[in-house]
Amino acid sequence: MPFLSKNKLMIKFRNFMQHLYPKKYRMRRVFVSASATIEAAIVLSFLLIAFISLYIPFFTMYIQINLQSSLENACKKEAIYAYPITKKLDSTNYELGKGYLLASLASDSMVSKINRSCINEGIVGVSFNQSSFLGEDGMIDIVANYQVSIPFIPSFKQNFIQRARRRAWLGENLTNGEILGSEESEFVYVAQTGGVYHLYGDCSHIKLSVHMVDYSRIKNLRNTNGGIYHSCERCKPKSGGGVYITDDGDKYHKYASCSGIKRSVNQVHKSEVGGMRVCSRCKARKELED
């Protein structure tokens, strides 16, 4: 058939050309294969660089979060155990305290994470030179300085500072510039509806003991002063059922929440009470204690 004959001629011609120019045909085949390999290598390289460039910032953020958590925990521990160090105010104790503070940061897991991060020089590159232990204001201040660089971009270098600051648990010395029991430092108690101030928060005038009793017993009951109970003008209790009384009061009430029973008490400085009189019961109690 003519078609088959033509194909045979084409095959013979191709074989003849391959035999006549073997290098040309071999180079062409190799060139096509190599170009695909180079393109794939270039694409994979760019993908790898892009992945690393995206991964490093997120990993750096992860390191920052863990480092901040370590700073806060170390600062809290130092605040708790700072008081014994202040009993001996010499530089040796303060340096020991500062050394413990920094040592508490250097856990094995934290050091390993920092060394694997993009922080320059790893844990060695983190400086705590600006940290202070129990300064004049009684504060514990941990300051971490370090530098981050991204691979493949040598010109990119960013400095970071992380800080944890907490007041040491040293208490308060009330004898420095302020005398205990003086009018400037003494607190008293004032009821919202009262006309006197109280020296004690548990005074029976402001800390009332409320009881519910049957109305039929009111006539036979007496308060601590021997007085009888009268009907409250505010809640106006009716006869029958239960009513509420206090041991020191002279009224019986319909509701335990009646404003005649309830006391809203505020704690204020003695200097703020103005012309109020001191509660007679608190005054008598104070005289007995003195």
C-alpha positions as CSV (number, residue, x, y, z in Angstrom):
1,M,0.0,0.0,0.0
2,P,1.2,3.5,-0.7
3,F,0.7,4.7,2.8
4,L,2.8,1.9,4.4
5,S,5.5,2.5,1.8
6,K,5.7,6.1,2.6
7,N,6.0,5.3,6.4
8,K,8.8,2.9,5.7
9,L,10.6,5.5,3.7
10,M,10.3,8.0,6.5
11,I,11.7,5.5,9.0
12,K,14.6,4.6,6.8
13,F,15.4,8.3,6.2
14,R,15.3,9.0,10.0
15,N,17.6,6.1,10.7
16,F,20.0,7.3,8.0
17,M,20.1,10.8,9.4
18,Q,20.7,9.5,12.9
19,H,23.6,7.3,11.6
20,L,25.0,10.3,9.6
21,Y,24.7,12.9,12.4
22,P,24.7,10.9,15.7
23,K,26.0,13.8,17.9
24,K,23.4,16.2,16.7
25,Y,20.5,14.0,17.5
26,R,22.0,12.8,20.8
27,M,22.7,16.4,22.0
28,R,19.2,17.4,21.1
29,R,17.7,14.7,23.3
30,V,20.0,15.5,26.2
31,F,19.3,19.2,25.9
32,V,15.6,18.7,26.2
33,S,16.0,16.5,29.3
34,A,18.4,18.8,31.0
35,S,16.3,21.9,30.6
36,A,13.4,20.3,32.3
37,T,15.6,19.3,35.2
38,I,17.0,22.8,35.6
39,E,13.6,24.4,35.5
40,A,12.4,22.0,38.2
41,A,15.4,22.7,40.3
42,I,14.8,26.5,40.1
43,V,11.2,26.2,40.9
44,L,11.8,23.9,43.9
45,S,14.5,26.3,45.1
46,F,12.2,29.3,45.0
47,L,9.5,27.3,46.8
48,L,11.9,26.2,49.5
49,I,13.1,29.8,50.0
50,A,9.5,31.0,50.2
51,F,8.5,28.4,52.7
52,I,11.5,29.2,54.9
53,S,10.8,32.9,54.7
54,L,7.3,32.3,55.9
55,Y,8.2,29.8,58.5
56,I,10.9,31.9,60.2
57,P,8.7,34.8,61.3
58,F,6.1,32.5,62.7
59,F,8.8,30.5,64.5
60,T,10.3,33.8,65.8
61,M,6.9,34.8,67.2
62,Y,6.6,31.4,68.9
63,I,10.0,31.9,70.5
64,Q,9.0,35.4,71.7
65,I,5.8,34.0,73.3
66,N,7.7,31.3,75.1
67,L,10.5,33.7,76.2
68,Q,7.9,36.2,77.5
69,S,6.2,33.5,79.5
70,S,9.6,32.5,81.0
71,L,10.4,36.1,81.9
72,E,7.0,36.5,83.6
73,N,7.4,33.3,85.6
74,A,10.9,34.1,86.7
75,C,9.9,37.6,87.7
76,K,7.0,36.3,89.8
77,K,9.2,33.8,91.6
78,E,11.7,36.6,92.4
79,A,9.0,38.8,93.7
80,I,7.8,36.1,96.1
81,Y,11.3,35.2,97.5
82,A,12.7,38.8,97.5
83,Y,11.9,39.6,101.1
84,P,14.6,37.4,102.8
85,I,17.2,39.1,100.6
86,T,16.2,42.5,101.8
87,K,16.9,41.6,105.4
88,K,20.7,41.9,104.5
89,L,21.2,44.9,102.4
90,D,24.6,44.2,100.9
91,S,25.6,43.9,97.2
92,T,26.4,40.2,97.5
93,N,22.8,39.3,98.3
94,Y,21.5,41.5,95.5
95,E,23.9,39.9,93.0
96,L,22.9,36.5,94.2
97,G,19.3,37.4,93.7
98,K,19.9,38.7,90.2
99,G,21.9,35.6,89.4
100,Y,19.0,33.4,90.5
101,L,16.6,35.5,88.5
102,L,18.6,34.9,85.3
103,A,19.3,31.2,86.1
104,S,15.6,30.5,86.5
105,L,15.2,31.6,82.8
106,A,17.7,29.1,81.5
107,S,15.6,25.9,81.5
108,D,16.9,23.2,79.2
109,S,13.8,23.4,77.0
110,M,14.0,27.1,76.7
111,V,17.7,27.1,75.8
112,S,17.1,24.5,73.2
113,K,14.3,26.5,71.5
114,I,16.4,29.7,71.5
115,N,19.4,27.9,70.0
116,R,17.3,26.5,67.2
117,S,15.7,29.8,66.5
118,C,16.9,32.6,64.2
119,I,18.2,34.6,67.2
120,N,21.8,35.5,66.5
121,E,24.2,33.3,68.5
122,G,21.3,31.5,70.2
123,I,21.0,31.8,74.0
124,V,24.5,33.5,74.1
125,G,23.0,36.3,72.0
126,V,20.3,37.1,74.5
127,S,21.6,39.9,76.8
128,F,20.1,40.6,80.3
129,N,22.5,43.5,81.2
130,Q,19.7,46.0,81.5
131,S,17.9,43.9,84.1
132,S,17.7,45.1,87.7
133,F,16.9,43.4,91.0
134,L,15.2,45.4,93.8
135,G,15.9,49.0,92.6
136,E,15.0,52.0,94.6
137,D,11.3,51.5,94.0
138,G,11.4,47.8,95.1
139,M,10.8,46.6,91.5
140,I,12.2,43.5,89.8
141,D,12.9,44.3,86.2
142,I,14.0,41.7,83.6
143,V,15.0,43.1,80.2
144,A,16.0,40.7,77.4
145,N,17.8,42.2,74.3
146,Y,18.5,40.1,71.2
147,Q,18.9,40.3,67.5
148,V,17.1,38.3,64.8
149,S,18.3,37.7,61.2
150,I,16.6,35.8,58.4
151,P,18.6,33.3,56.3
152,F,19.1,34.2,52.6
153,I,18.7,37.9,53.5
154,P,21.9,38.8,55.3
155,S,21.1,42.5,55.3
156,F,18.0,41.9,57.4
157,K,18.8,42.3,61.1
158,Q,16.2,43.4,63.6
159,N,16.7,44.1,67.3
160,F,14.1,43.0,69.8
161,I,13.5,43.9,73.5
162,Q,11.2,41.9,75.8
163,R,10.5,42.9,79.4
164,A,8.9,41.6,82.6
165,R,8.4,44.0,85.5
166,R,6.9,43.3,88.9
167,R,7.0,44.8,92.4
168,A,8.7,42.6,95.0
169,W,6.5,41.3,97.9
170,L,8.2,43.3,100.6
171,G,5.2,44.5,102.5
172,E,4.9,48.1,103.8
173,N,6.7,49.8,106.6
174,L,4.0,51.9,108.3
175,T,6.4,53.4,110.8
176,N,8.3,55.5,108.2
177,G,6.8,58.9,108.2
178,E,3.4,57.7,109.5
179,I,2.6,56.7,113.1
180,L,0.2,53.9,113.7
181,G,-3.0,55.1,115.4
182,S,-2.6,58.7,114.3
183,E,-5.6,60.5,112.8
184,E,-3.9,60.5,109.4
185,S,-3.5,56.7,109.3
186,E,-6.5,55.6,111.3
187,F,-9.6,54.3,109.5
188,V,-13.1,54.5,110.9
189,Y,-16.5,53.2,109.8
190,V,-19.5,55.3,108.8
191,A,-23.0,54.1,108.1
192,Q,-24.7,55.7,105.1
193,T,-27.7,56.8,107.2
194,G,-25.8,57.2,110.5
195,G,-24.7,60.4,112.4
196,V,-21.7,58.9,114.2
197,Y,-18.6,57.1,113.2
198,H,-17.4,53.8,114.5
199,L,-14.0,52.6,115.6
200,Y,-14.7,48.9,115.0
201,G,-16.2,47.2,111.9
202,D,-18.0,44.7,114.1
203,C,-19.7,47.3,116.2
204,S,-23.3,46.0,117.0
205,H,-24.7,49.3,115.6
206,I,-23.5,48.6,112.1
207,K,-23.2,44.8,112.2
208,L,-26.6,43.8,113.2
209,S,-27.9,40.4,114.2
210,V,-31.4,40.0,112.6
211,H,-33.9,37.4,113.8
212,M,-37.4,36.4,112.6
213,V,-40.0,36.0,115.4
214,D,-43.7,35.4,115.4
215,Y,-45.7,38.6,115.6
216,S,-47.6,37.3,118.6
217,R,-44.4,37.3,120.7
218,I,-43.5,40.9,120.1
219,K,-45.2,42.3,123.2
220,N,-43.2,40.0,125.4
221,L,-39.8,40.5,123.8
222,R,-37.2,43.1,125.0
223,N,-34.0,44.3,123.4
224,T,-30.6,44.3,125.1
225,N,-31.4,47.7,126.7
226,G,-34.7,46.3,128.2
227,G,-36.8,48.3,125.8
228,I,-39.9,47.1,123.9
229,Y,-40.2,46.9,120.1
230,H,-42.4,49.3,118.1
231,S,-43.7,49.0,114.5
232,C,-41.3,50.3,111.8
233,E,-42.6,53.4,110.1
234,R,-40.8,52.5,106.9
235,C,-42.0,49.0,106.1
236,K,-45.2,49.2,108.3
237,P,-45.5,45.5,109.2
238,K,-49.0,44.1,109.7
239,S,-50.2,41.8,112.5
240,G,-49.9,38.1,112.0
241,G,-47.1,36.0,110.5
242,G,-43.4,36.6,111.1
243,V,-41.5,39.9,111.7
244,Y,-37.8,40.8,111.9
245,I,-36.0,42.3,114.9
246,T,-32.5,43.0,116.0
247,D,-31.0,42.5,119.4
248,D,-30.1,46.2,119.8
249,G,-33.0,47.8,117.9
250,D,-36.3,49.0,119.1
251,K,-38.4,48.3,115.9
252,Y,-39.9,45.2,114.3
253,H,-39.9,45.0,110.5
254,K,-41.9,43.3,107.8
255,Y,-38.8,42.6,105.6
256,A,-35.3,41.7,106.5
257,S,-34.1,44.0,103.8
258,C,-35.8,47.0,105.2
259,S,-33.6,50.1,105.2
260,G,-34.3,50.5,108.9
261,I,-32.3,47.2,109.4
262,K,-29.8,47.2,106.5
263,R,-26.6,49.2,107.0
264,S,-24.4,50.5,104.2
265,V,-21.1,51.0,105.8
266,N,-18.1,52.8,104.3
267,Q,-14.5,52.7,105.6
268,V,-12.9,56.2,105.6
269,H,-10.0,58.1,107.1
270,K,-10.7,59.6,110.5
271,S,-9.8,63.0,109.0
272,E,-12.9,62.8,106.7
273,V,-15.6,62.4,109.3
274,G,-15.8,66.1,110.0
275,G,-18.0,67.0,113.0
276,M,-19.4,63.5,113.6
277,R,-19.3,62.1,117.1
278,V,-17.7,58.8,117.9
279,C,-20.1,55.9,118.6
280,S,-20.7,55.5,122.4
281,R,-20.2,51.8,122.3
282,C,-17.0,52.0,120.3
283,K,-15.7,54.6,122.7
284,A,-16.4,52.5,125.7
285,R,-14.8,49.5,124.1
286,K,-11.7,51.5,123.2
287,E,-11.4,52.8,126.8
288,L,-11.6,49.2,128.1
289,E,-8.9,48.1,125.7
290,D,-6.6,51.0,126.5
